[in-house]
Amino acid sequence: MTDAAALPGQPRGEVVSGPATARAVNVLAPNPSAMTLDGTNTWIVAEPDSDLAVVIDPGPLDDGHLRRVIETAEKAGKRIALTLLTHGHPDHAEGAARFAELTRSDVRALDPALRLGDEGLTAGDVIDTGGVELRVVPTPGHTADSLCFHLPADQAVLTGDTILGRGTTMVAHPDGRLGDYLDSLRRLRSLTVDDGVRTVLPGHGPVLDDAQGAVEFYLAHRASRLAQVETAVESGYRTAGEVVAHVYADVDRSLWPAAELSVRAQLEYLREHGLV
Ligand SMILES: [Zn+2]
């Protein structure tokens, strides 16, 4: 879900299909909406001189899109050897089984139910396909199964829905938990501070060239929303619906159902910490 506030740094304008870094190319899926912004970014990642590529988030079950991803890789002289999922939401993962069939590649994900093939993904795994290194970073919070992929050679991180290229994301209660999400943002901050990550390649919206600024913005946004929710509860707003109508009055109503999940996650967090 999106808020009106602009992210720091210079988002790279419009979201378009094409190269974003030396090793990452976006193919934008045709599924725009209030929740998915311009549509899902399907990322093809490969070493420039390799004939093997990794795809992250094939996106919705849309044969035209899946075939465009394959054609884009083939035009660059690459075969898709592996598919990875940042999480199981359908706008990222629904097309994975069909994509695996078309490419004869395995699908690796944290959630065993989404895997096709023998291998899963766990914290600290390092993918090395055709020489391109992707480090698996566990980032639960948006969902319990959310992962990010650190691409050290490009000083970049693929963030799925944990950080978006525009606005902010939702904590999908009860699967997503706010405490986990804040820990995940701090983990991403340490990637920017200690590991030189500069670029966010998000699951939706434009590429961000100030990764640290984006993480700090997300942390500040979550803290200010949490304070607003706490104040609302203290003022007598009791149900999640009442809190949404009060705190998210500035957000488009089409996003209120998503906001309500985030509010439920925030109420749970406040109760667990004895704050309300
Ligand atoms: Zn999602």
Residues whose N, C-alpha, C, O or C-beta is under 5 A from the ligand:
A	BS01	ZN	H89 D161
